[in-house]
Amino acid sequence: MAADLSVEVNGMHFENPFVLGSGPPGTNARVIAKSFDLGWGGVVIKTISLDASKVINTAPRYGKLRSRESNEVIGFENIELISDRPFEVWLEELAELKRRYPNKMLIASIMEEYDRSAWQQIVERTQATGVDAFELNLSCPHGLPERKMGMAMGEDPDLVEEVVGWVKEVSAIPVWAKMTPNVGHIALPAGAAIRAGADGISAINTILSVIAINLDTLRPQPTVEGHTVPGGYSGQAVRPIALRHIMEIARAYPDVPISGMGGIFTGDDAAEFFLMGSHTVQVCTGAMLRGYKVISELKQELAAFMDKHSFEHISDFIGKSLPYFTTHADLVERQRIARAGGGGRGNQDAETWKGEIDQETDALTTN
Ligand SMILES: Cc1cc2nc3c(=O)[nH]c(=O)nc-3n(C[C@H](O)[C@H](O)[C@H](O)COP(=O)(O)O)c2cc1C
């Protein structure tokens, strides 16, 4: 394998760019240690808060969307909250993990209420364990916004700027701000975080969704005692939306490292995120559905992509597809010039394209 998969981000050395995303895969020290042993370059732990006793989960809390053809799970919804394990237990586990795995990147995902002292307390106590960086969960779309946490902060650029500012006042390690996709222009909250000093941006968290309605009971899923709340959508189906959001952040803030995620299941999927400007990638639902061992395949597939293009380092292709985004008017103009020059079809172009577009529509509608 000629390709070098290691990356440097904010002074951190990742032996490979594959990081487990915050969620069930990083739920306690035992599974985090297992993922390090299997070869993941880093882990973002399940989001923690100071008072876990306020976190009460329901069962069931997951819903699945399956392909009609293959029955494969293509979309996944959860109404899971942040970690319900005590903060003090987490502090012990984080310190122990750093002792055992000094060269693996351990990133603490944290979340607090709209309260400067709470944010600063969680930062100071957590960084004392030796974790390498923080990821601020400003983006969980369900449950927590009822306490003015998560997406309730992340969708408001002023709140993002204020909270990231509080964290930066006391943080001695890099801070990544994790964005919600449930906004019209993700570059606005991302820009607010960067103005407040965020060292990196993580995106995307889950997309607010209703996964399905049971047509026998007429109840929306997942049903808890007959009722539900909209949840967070993840998995392969969200990948195109995630790529678009990464593209928008990367074009607006080309110098700020992005940790990209949303539907990454293969090394080729990851390559697309680097081409859109990510510096590391995170995998959550993919690891839940395919298992932690998938890391060896992810690394092999990414290395094969790099070999195919003679890329030696990840940095050789970060953002390499971004210059190809333009405006619709520019597409029309490029098409006009290309057809006029190449095909010699001159002024008949508009008619010719119309014919091709009609053919494309016919092919779809007759299948
Ligand atoms: C069951 C589940 C629980 C999650 N919990 C968290 C969490 O505690 N904190 C967080 O920042 N993101 C959480 N996420 C979001 C993921 O980290 C990730 O942003 C999102 O699912 C998109 O990536 P994916 O398609 O690889 O899962 C959770 C996702 C799932 C599926």
The ligand as a Tripos MOL2 file, in Angstrom:
@<TRIPOS>MOLECULE
LIG
   31    33     1     0     0
SMALL
NO_CHARGES

@<TRIPOS>ATOM
      1 C1        -28.1810    6.4080   17.2550 C.3       1 LIG1
      2 C2        -27.4190    7.6810   17.0370 C.ar      1 LIG1
      3 C3        -27.0040    8.4430   18.1270 C.ar      1 LIG1
      4 C4        -26.2890    9.6260   17.9240 C.ar      1 LIG1
      5 N1        -25.8640   10.3390   19.0120 N.ar      1 LIG1
      6 C5        -25.1240   11.4730   18.8200 C.ar      1 LIG1
      7 C6        -24.5940   12.1840   19.9370 C.ar      1 LIG1
      8 O1        -24.7390   11.7950   21.0920 O.2       1 LIG1
      9 N2        -23.8870   13.3110   19.6790 N.ar      1 LIG1
     10 C7        -23.6560   13.7790   18.4050 C.ar      1 LIG1
     11 O2        -23.0040   14.8110   18.2280 O.2       1 LIG1
     12 N3        -24.1320   13.1000   17.3340 N.ar      1 LIG1
     13 C8        -24.8530   11.9660   17.5210 C.ar      1 LIG1
     14 N4        -25.3090   11.2720   16.4240 N.ar      1 LIG1
     15 C9        -25.0710   11.8120   15.0590 C.3       1 LIG1
     16 C10       -23.8450   11.1880   14.3720 C.3       1 LIG1
     17 O3        -22.6660   11.4540   15.1020 O.3       1 LIG1
     18 C11       -23.6920   11.7450   12.9430 C.3       1 LIG1
     19 O4        -23.5280   13.1460   13.0110 O.3       1 LIG1
     20 C12       -24.8750   11.4530   12.0310 C.3       1 LIG1
     21 O5        -25.5350   10.2580   12.3950 O.3       1 LIG1
     22 C13       -24.4920   11.3940   10.5580 C.3       1 LIG1
     23 O6        -23.4700   10.4430   10.3100 O.3       1 LIG1
     24 P1        -23.7430    8.8880    9.9590 P.3       1 LIG1
     25 O7        -24.6600    8.8300    8.7670 O.co2     1 LIG1
     26 O8        -22.3790    8.2960    9.7130 O.co2     1 LIG1
     27 O9        -24.3930    8.2910   11.1650 O.co2     1 LIG1
     28 C14       -26.0060   10.0750   16.6140 C.ar      1 LIG1
     29 C15       -26.4210    9.2930   15.5170 C.ar      1 LIG1
     30 C16       -27.0980    8.1100   15.7080 C.ar      1 LIG1
     31 C17       -27.5120    7.2910   14.5130 C.3       1 LIG1
@<TRIPOS>BOND
     1     1     2 1
     2     2     3 ar
     3     2    30 ar
     4     3     4 ar
     5     4     5 ar
     6     4    28 ar
     7     5     6 ar
     8     6     7 ar
     9     6    13 1
    10     7     8 2
    11     7     9 ar
    12     9    10 ar
    13    10    11 2
    14    10    12 ar
    15    12    13 ar
    16    13    14 ar
    17    14    15 1
    18    14    28 ar
    19    15    16 1
    20    16    17 1
    21    16    18 1
    22    18    19 1
    23    18    20 1
    24    20    21 1
    25    20    22 1
    26    22    23 1
    27    23    24 1
    28    24    25 2
    29    24    26 1
    30    24    27 1
    31    28    29 ar
    32    29    30 ar
    33    30    31 1
@<TRIPOS>SUBSTRUCTURE
     1 LIG1         1 GROUP 0 **** ****
